[in-house]
Amino acid sequence: MNLEEQEVYHRVVDHVKPGSIITMHIQDESHTISVLPKILDDLKKKGYEFKTVGELISETGL
């Protein structure tokens, strides 16, 4: 990972906790898109699950 990718990675992985909602805005597509698979893989290894916004809304009954 280059420096920009490391910054994006750590901004997410170092601060996520149970119940977190992660939003990613693609300001520089190359950095965000290239590091996203590693973020998802590493968080899955830590036991996190991912849902779409639609799934969250459906579960809460909003």
N, C-alpha and C positions, 0 to 999 in steps of 0.2 A: 504494500500500500504506500502511496505517496503521502506527503504531509497533509494535503487537503482531505484525502480519504481517511486518514487516521483521525483528523479532527472531527469529521462527521461521525465516524465509528464511535469514538469515545464520548461524543456529545450524547449519543443515544444509549449505548451499552452501560456507561458508567452511571447513568442517572435513572435508568428504568427500574421500576419496582412493581410488585403485584398491583394490578388495577390501572396501571399506566395506559394512557392513550398516546400513541406516537403518531404525530403528523409529520410528513416530510414534504417540504416544498422544494421543488427542483429548480434551484437558482442556477446551479452549474450542473447540468445533466450528467456530464461525464463523471464527476466525483460521486454524486449521490447514487446514480444508477450502478456504478461499478462496485460500490461498497455495500449496497443493500443486500445482496445474497449472503455476504459474510455476517452482517448484522443479524439477519433472520436465522441463519444456521447456528450462530453462537447463542442466541437467545432461546432457540428451540432446545439446544443442548442443556440449557439451564432450567428447562421445564416450562418455558413460556409458550402460550398458545396465541394464535392470531385470529382475529375476526374482522369482518368488514363492518363499516358503519351501519349498513342495513341490518346485519345480524345483531348488533348491539341495540339498535332501536327496537327491533322485533322482540328481543329478550326483555327489555324494560317496559314494553307496552306503551311507549310514547307515540 
